[in-house]
Structure formats: structure tokens, C-alpha cells
Amino acid sequence: MAELSIDVDFIINGEAVSVPAGGTLLDALREDLGLHSVKDGCSPQGQCGCCTVWVDGQPRASCVTPVARVRGRSVTTIEGLVDADAWAAVFSEHGASQCGFCTPGIIMRAAALDAAKQSSPDAVRQALLAHMCRCTGWHPIVESITSVGFARTAVRTADPDAAARRATIEGGVPQQVGATVALGRGGFADDTAPPDALVAVRGADGDWVLGESLTEARELSGKVQGRRTTAPLVWPIEVPPGEWKRSLQTTWVEPAYLEPDASWCLPGGEPMSSHGNGGAFGAKQSGELGAVAHRLANQHGRPVRVLSTREDVVRLGAKRPPLAAGLHADGTGVVHVARTEGIVDAVLSVAPNVQVVEVGVAGPPTSSSLRGAGWVELAVLLASLSDEPSFTVISPNGAQAAAKIDDDGTIRVSVSCGDSLDATVLRSYCIGAAHMALGWVTSEGLSVDDKGVPHDLTIRSFGVLRAVDTPPIEVEILACEGPPVNGSDAVFAAVAAAAWCRSGWAPRWPTAH
């Protein structure tokens, strides 16, 4: 009897390869073949689309595809896509790739569509149901894919340094911009780790477990992946007593950045930042994984990769502090907010006439570094006291944004934030901020039990608006002299106010619950 092969032979980007059996196609591509354009955003959930490749020409989520299933078949990643550079140029031209973590998978999905579907916005949005993008608000992506008739050799003529500077201002950390980002080459932490590094993951007891490979480390960890819960949302802080013109309670929300925290370090070296090519909306500020990588590399005398799962990010990552507040018509009032370093100053920066009381709340870690935490909620509350049909917000840095929502749901935004540097990049960030604000007010929430433990552990359970749910978003960038400042956070606040008004000032966010 012939001996059974323990390896899986298949074709990758036109070349024959053989990899060990037993894992997923994603593991084989990233760990065995070093194809880092294929991203791990949620494995083994199969919900974010970042790991999408072609199997015999059809898009597949590689994190839920056993590698044994591709034996003898043809697999294509963006490295093997014939017109990958043209697609990347298109996405860059339209500002459709910010951090870039989701983009290679989206391009693989788009390139598999026939010409009729590529040119149909509705068909493209339907195809994007298999994907998550937290940065762009979807519209630049749809615009890129439906521009199927234009010359895909177009390359942006804007100043790349100015574009990167605007992206850095909006994202909060140094950020690359350009076609290479759309190809998955944004310099994400786990993509740049030495191939001989030990791999560390959290075990079931929370301690770090090391293995010679990711597969070994996962097996040693003994963890079982969690799923979505049916537990309801809770609003952990009560509105202060009083006769208020406007009151608001917010709940836990998940930042939902797509690149799970990761770092690596050489013995005696400096750890790689978890930020990669994106600021994670201020949620990756602790640097914990870098410290762990530094300690373990020195302890073992070898390079060490330290990786978080999607579940780790949800349970342990920093969240926006929930609050409850009441305001009088004159802007005075009381704010109760989860105890968080820096949150009092953030609230008072826009609402100096309120009393702020920090309260203890059982829950995941909170941070005032998250996008506009504290000041945005109060800016929205203050804007809600006006009877104007449009809502204007001035952020602490001096940027100004106005927003209104038409009867048909179209969101209209104007923003003034100094020298735009690159209008395409600024527009993309503002559309993304508007998308996030709309979801924050209407649909986003994270189930946390009375012991403070998050129960929504899959990336589809956070209420992030899909492409098919996102209304048109129009952005006007107003000419403005002066140095460039962040403008998307002001847009985030102004759109949140407009979305809240459209709900009839429902006293709890998200308003759909």
C-alpha cells in the first residue's frame, strides 16, 4: 500500500509548492510560504475578509479553508494577480486604502467580479458583505472598483510626502500612503518579524505560551475560540439626577481596528510598534505587547513574535470610556464617566461649565486616547442644544466641521482644518469618520457582563455598518490658511450630532437598541 503523504501539494501564483498538512490555508501562506499580503484579522472566524485569496479563480477566506482542501488546486494571492499594480493604483487614486490591512483581500474579491458587477455600485456593495473596512467608510472603495472603465495605469500625481503627512495627522501615528499600501506592504508588525522567531500567544490562563511556530504555540495555549453572544447591551452608568434639556448614556463600544495587536523583538533590541501602518483610532497606546516581546527575547536569547487574537483584542484592548450626562439649556450640567486617566481634562476642554465625576465601572480597560474620547460626547451634547438644522463642532485643536443629514439619509459634511495637504487623503479620512460616527450613534455596541467581561468576541458582532448599510457621504473641504490639524475628529463629532438629531434625541446610544 502506498504511504499517505503528510504534505499538501498545490500551485501558488503559478508555482508548485508543498506545505505541511493539518493547518489552514492562511497558515500555509503566511507561515510556510511567507506571503504576507494575506492578512489575519479574525481567524478562525472567517468574518473580516482580510485573508481572501483565489482558489481555482474563486474568492475564499483562507483562514477557514483547511490547507488539505487545496491539494492539487491553484491558489492566487495578490502577488500573483496579473493586474495587481493597476488595482493598487486605482485604490490609491481614490483614497480607498488607509491603513491598508483589509485592502489586498478586497482587491482579490473585486478582481474576481465580472465586468458588469464591477461597474455596478449595488453589486460591489453586495460583494463587500464578505469584508470589513474600519477606515474608509466604504465609499472610496466602491468608487475605486466601479471605475472599471478608466485607465488603471493612472498614478496619483500629488506630493507623496504631503499625502503621508496628512494621513499621519489624521491617524495619529506615522503612516505610509500609496499603491504599495494597497498591496499589503504597509509594514505591519507581524509581516516584518524574522522568520526564525519564536511565537508567543496568550494561553487559556492569560500567561504567554511560546512555540517554534504559530501552530505549535496555538496548540500549547489550549484556547478555544469564542463566538458571538446573545447577551444584550447594558448602559453601565446612570444619568445624573436633574431636570435636563438633554441627557445621554453611552455603552461600551469596540474600536474594531482590523490589525490585531502584534510586536516582535530581537534580543537586546527595541520592539516593533504594534501600530504598523495605522493609529487604530488611538486604541493601541499601551505598548504592552512590545514590552512582552522585549522581555521574552532577552529571556530566550532569540527573536520573539508576540501575537494577539481577535478575541484577545476585544477582551483586553482599550475601550472608549462610557459615560452618562445631563445638560441644561445654558450648557451647564453633570457628567458621570468611567474612571480614566485624562478623561476629565478632555471633557472640560470643550465643556468648561459642567461638573465631571469619575465613577468605577466593571469592564475592559478604558483610555482617553481613543478618537475624541470625552470631548466629542460633550461637543455633541452642546451642539444638540441648538435649534439649527446643521451641527457645527470646533475641536480642541481648532478644526471646524459642520454636518447635516438629508431626508434621504445623505450625510453632508464640510470641514476646515488648515492646509489640506492632500484633498484625497483628507476626504477619505473624513468619510471614514462620518461612517464611524453614524455607526457609533445608531448601531455599535459591545456586550459586557456585570463582572466587566466582554461577550461579543467576533468582528461581526460590534455593529459596524456594512457597505450596504452606509448612506451617501458628501465631503466639502473648505479652503483654510494656517497649519494643518486633524479634521476627521471634528467631522466625527459633527456627524454624531446630526445622526443623534435624526434619531429624535434618543437618550441612549446606540439608538437602534
N, C-alpha and C positions, 0 to 999 in steps of 0.2 A: 504494500500500500504506500502511495506517495505521501511524503511528510507534508503536513499542513504548513503553509507559510505564516510566519508571525509578523511579516511586514505587509504593507499595503502599497502596491504599485499603481501609479496613475500619472497622468500628464498634467503638468502645471505650466501654464503660459508657453505651451509648445514643447516642453522638455520633459522627458521621462524621469520620474523620481521614485524613490522607495522610502517609506517612513514607517516607524513602529506602529503596530495596530493598538487599539484599545482606547485611544482618546478621541477628541473631536477634531473635525477638520480645522477649526480655528487654532487649536493647539499645534497641529501639524504645520500649519502655515507660518505661525509666528515663532514657535519654539524650535521646530526642527528645520524649517527652511528659511527662517529669518526674513519673512515677508511682512514688514511692519506697517504697510499701508492698511492691512486688515486689523481693525481696532476691536478691543474688548471693552465694551461699555456696560454690559449687563450679564455676561454669561453666568450660568446657563439658562437665562430667562428667554432669550430669543426675542426680545422686545424692542431693542433700540435701533437695529438695522446697521450698526457701525461695522459689523463683520461681514457684510453682504459681499458675496463673490458669485461667479457663474459656475454652475455645474452643467456641463454639456449645453452651454449657452443660456441657461435659465438661472435667474437670481435665487440664491439660497442664503439663509442665515447660517454661517459656518459654525457658530457656537452650539447649535443644536443638531448639527449634522455629524453623526459618527464617521470618523475617517474611513472606516471599513466600507461605508456605502459608496465611496467614490472609487473603489478598486476598478481599475481598467477604464476609468472615465476621464473626461477632460475638465480641468478646473482653470478658471481665469480670474486673476486679480487685476487691479488697476495697472500694475506693472506690465501686464500682457494685453491691455486694451489698446487696440490699434490707434484710436484717435484720443488717447488719454490726455495728451498735451493740449489738444484743441478744447476738450471739455474743461480742463483746468483753466484755460484762458477765458472761456465763457463765464465761468463762475467768478473769476477774479474781476472781469469786466463789470459784473452786476453786483459786486459786493456780497456774493452768496456764500462765502466761506469766511467765517471769523476765526474761531479757534481752529477749525478745520478737522476736528476729530470725527465728525459724522460724515464729512464730505465724500471721501472715497467710496463708501458704501452707497451713498445717494447717487453718485455718478454711475456706479455699476448698475443700479436699478434703472436709472434714466436711459442709459445707453442700450438697455435690453428692450425698451419700448419700441414699437413700430413708429414710423414717421407720423402717422395720423394721431397717435396718442401723445407723442412728444409735442405736437403743436396745439394740443387741447389743454387749457388750464384745468378743466374739471378732471380729465383723465390723469393728468400729472398729480393733482392733489390726491386722487384715489390711490395712485401708486405709492405716494408718500405715506400712506397709512402704515406701511411696514417700517417706518423710520421715525426717529426723534431728532429734532434740532432745537436746542435751547437758545441759541444765539441770535439767529437772523430774523425770526418772526415769519419764516416760510416764504414770504413774497419774493425776495431776491432769488431764491432757489427756483420757484415756479417761473419767474421771468427768464432765468438762465435756460431752463430746459425747453421752454416754449419758443425760445428764439432760434428754433431749429433751422430757419431759412437763412440766417445770416452767415457771414464768412467766419468760420470757427478758428481761423488763424489770427483773429483780432487780438491784440495785446494792448493792455492799458498803457496810455502814454503819460499818465500822471507821475509825479515825483514819488518814487517808492519810499524814500525816506520820510516824506511828508505823510504818506499814507500810513506808514508804520507808526509815526508819531501820534497821529490821530487815534489809531487803534489802541495804542498804549495809554493815551489819556482816557479813552472810554473804558478800556478793560482793566486799568489799574495796575498792570504789570507789563514789562516789555513784551512786545508781540510782533511776530512776523506778518507780513501781508504779501500776497502774490499767488501766482499759479502753483508754486511748489507746495503751498499750504493745502490747496485743494487736492493735491496728490497724496496727502498724508505725511508730508515731510516737515511738519511744524516743530519738530524737536521735542516731542512728548517724552516724559521722563522714562517710561518703560521701554520706549523704542531705542533709546541710546545706551542701555545698560550693556556692560561687557558680556559676551556670550558664555563665559565660564563662571559667571557669578552664581553663588548660592542664592536660593529663592526663599524668602521669608513671608509667611502668611499667618494670619491670626488663627489660633486653634479654637476649639469649642469653648475652652475656659478663658479665652481672651489673651492667653500668652502667645508669644511668637514661636512658630514652628519652622524649622529650616529643612530644606531638601536640596538635593543636587539638581533637581529640575522642578518646574512648576507642578507637574503631575505628581511627583513624589511628595512635595510639600502639601499639596491639597489632600492627598491620601492620609498623610500623617496628622493633618489638622482635625480630622474626624467631624468636620462641619457638614450639616445638611442645609441646603439652600432653602430659604424661606420663600413664601409666596404672598400673594395679596390677601389682606384680611377683609372681613365683612364688618369689622368693628366701626362704629360711627365716629365722626369727628366730635371733638369736645372743644369748648372755649374755656381755657383754664383760669381766666381772670374775670371777675365780675366788674361791671361798670360801677364806678364810684357813685354813692348815693347823691342825688341832687336833681334839680329841675333844669334839664339841659335842653338847649335848642338842637344839639346834635350829639349823638353818642355812637361809639363804635367798639366792637370787640373783634379782635383778630385771633386766629388759631395758629397752630404750628403749620409751617409750610416747608417744603423741601427745595433747596436751591436747584437740584436736578441738573447740575453740570454733568456732561457726558463722560469726561475722562475720570475714572476713579483715581483716587489719590495713589501716587506711586513715587518711589525715590530709589536711588542706589548710591553706593559709596565705595570707594577704594580704601584699603587700609591706610590710615593716616591722612586721607584726603577730605575734601569738602563734599557734602552730599548734594546730589542733584535736586533742584527745586521741584516740588510737586506741581507747580504751576504749568510747566510745559509751555504751551502757546496760548494760554488763556487765564484770565483772572478769576474764573469760577464765581463771578459776581461777589467777590470778597469773602468767599466761604473757605478758602484754602490758606488761611493765615497762620495756623498754629505751628506748622513746621514739624509736627510730631514724627512723621514717617522719616524725614531726613535725619532726625536725631537717632531714631532706631537704627537706620541703615549705618550711620556713623559708628554707633556702639557695637553693632554686630560685626561689621567689617573689621574693626580693630580687635574684637574678641577672637574672631576666627582666622584672622590674617589672610582673608580673601575678599574679593568684591562681593557685595551682597545687594540683591534686589529686594525691596520691601513693597508688597502689593496689598491693596485693599480690594475687596469685592464690592459689588454694588450694595450688598446688604450691610457691609461694614460702613460704607459712606452714609447710609441712611441712619443707622443706629448711633454712630459716633461723630458724624460730621456736624459742624456748627450750623445752627439754625437762626433765623430771624427771631428776636425776642417777641413773643406775643404780648399784646397789651389790651387794655380797656380804658376808654377815656370818655369824658363828657365835657362839652364846651357850651358856655353861654354865648349869646349873640355878640358880645363885645370881645370875644376871643379869650376870655379868662376861663379857667376850668381846672380839672384834676385828671391826671394821667396815672394809672397803675400799670407798671410794666415789669416783666420778668427781670430779676436782678442780673445785670450785665455790665461789665466794665465799659465805661464811656457812654452808656445809653442816655444818662441824664443830660449830659452836655449836648448830645445830638438832638434831643427833643427841644431843649432850651435855645438852640441855635436858630430855630425858626419860630418858636412859640415861647417867648420870654415871660409871658404873663400867666403861664399855667403852673400848677403845683405838680411835681413829679414824685411819685412814691414807688420805690422798687420793692417788689414782693418776691418771696420764694415760691418757685414753681417746680414741681417734679417734671423732669423732661430731659431731652437731649441737651448738649451744650449749646449755648447761645453766644452770639458775637455782634458787636455794634459795627463790625467791618462789612457786614453784608449790605448789599445795594441800598443806600439811603436809609438804613435801619433807624427808626425813631423819628428822624426829621421828616421823612416822606409821609408817614402816617399823620403827623401833626400838620404838615403843609396841606394835605388833602382835607383834613378836618376844617382847617381855617378857610380853605377855598370853598368848602361846602356851605359856609355861612353867607356867601354871596348869592344874589339872585340873577347873576349874569348867565347867559346860555353857554358861554365858553369859560373854561377854567384856566387861569394863568398862575404859574408857580415860578418863584425865583428861588433857586437852590442856594445853599450857603456859599458856594463858590462864585455866585453872581450870574450863572447861566439862567436864561428865562425860556420857558416853554408854555405854550397855550394849546389846549386840546378841546375838541367837541366831537360828539358822535351824532351823525345824521340819523334821520328816521329810518333809513335803510341799513343802519349799522356801520356805515363807513366811518372810520376814525380819521379825523383831520387834525394834523399837528403842525405847529410852527415852532422853530427853535432858534435861539440866538445864543451863541456860546463862543464868541471871539472868532479868530481866524479859523475857517473850517478846515484848512489844510488839504483835505481831500473830501469832496462832497459825497462821493460814492460810499466811502467808508463810514462817514458820519451818518448818512441816510440809513445804511444797513443797521448800525447800532441803534438808531432811533426807532426803526421799525421793530427791531428785537425788543426794545424796552417797552414799546406800546403793546406788543403781543404779551409780554410777561405781566404787565400791569393789568391788562384785561383778564388774564387767567387768574391772577392773584385775587382780584376782587370777586370774580364770578365763579371760579371752579376749583382753584387749587387748595389742597389741604392734606395734612398728614395725620393719620390716626395714631394717637399716643394714649396709652392707658393710664390709669390713676397712679401707677408706680413710675410713670415717666418713660416707659419703654415704647418706641415706635413699632407699629404693627404693619404698616404699609411698606413692604420691602421690595416691590417690583417697580420698575421705572414707569410703567403704565398706570400705576395706582395713585399718582400725585396730582392728577387733574390738569396736567399741562395741555394746553389747547393744541389740537392736531391741525394740520394744514386745511382739512375740510371744514374745521370749525372757526377758522380765522377770517374775520371780515376784511374788506379792503382797508389799507392803511396808507394815507397820503401824508407825505412829509414835505414841509416847506422850510428850507434853511434860509434864515434871514441874514442879510449882509451885516456884518458887525466888526468894528475895529477893536483892537485890543488883543491880548494874548489868548491863545486857545485854552478853553477849560472844558471839563466834562459836560456834555449836553444831554446825554441819554438818561441820566438820573433825573433831571428836571422833566424830561418827557415822560418817564416812568410815573412821576408824581402827578403830572397834569392829566395823563390818560386815566390813571386810577381815579382821580376826582370825577372825570367825565363818565367813566363806567359806573361809579357809585351813584351818580345822579340818575343815570339811565335805569338803575335798579329801584329808584324811588327812595333812596337813602336807607336801604335795609340795614338794620343795626348790627348785623354780623357779616363778616367776610369768611368764606366765600358765600355770596348771596344765593347761590343755587342750592345750598344745603339747609 
